[in-house]
Amino acid sequence: MPRIVGTEIPDNKPLRIALRYIYGVGPKFAEDICKKADLDPQARAHTLTEDQLAQIAGILEGGYLIEGALRRQVQQNIARLRDIRSYRGDRHRRGLPTRGQRTQTNARTRKGRKKTVAGKKGVKGMK
């Protein structure tokens, strides 16, 4: 498996797909990187030479915020929202959706598994 910027990318996938395994590189950035490096996006990652890998690494380090630096920036942004006590920061703190989604139903990805609460007992003698 070739290594680019500390991340292993899969051998048998096309380059435009393999580059997406790097945190912060999506479909558009992968295509842009292939164009800048003058590489075929359909070429398999294992066919790349050391020079081509170095060229891709140079492009990534030069113009893109990826991997550790991007993760750090995202965490700092969330921490800033928490520190200024914004609504979004409060939602992050509570582990709830931050972008206005409904939570009465759904939102299980953010809230976690359902916590069952005991229901009310039926009152006898009520008609």
Salt bridges, closest charged atoms under 4 A:
GLU8 OE2 - ARG3 NH1 3.04
ASP32 OD2 - LYS28 NZ 2.95
GLU67 OE1 - ARG71 NH2 3.97
ASP90 OD1 - ARG93 NH1 3.32
ASP90 OD2 - ARG94 NE 3.48
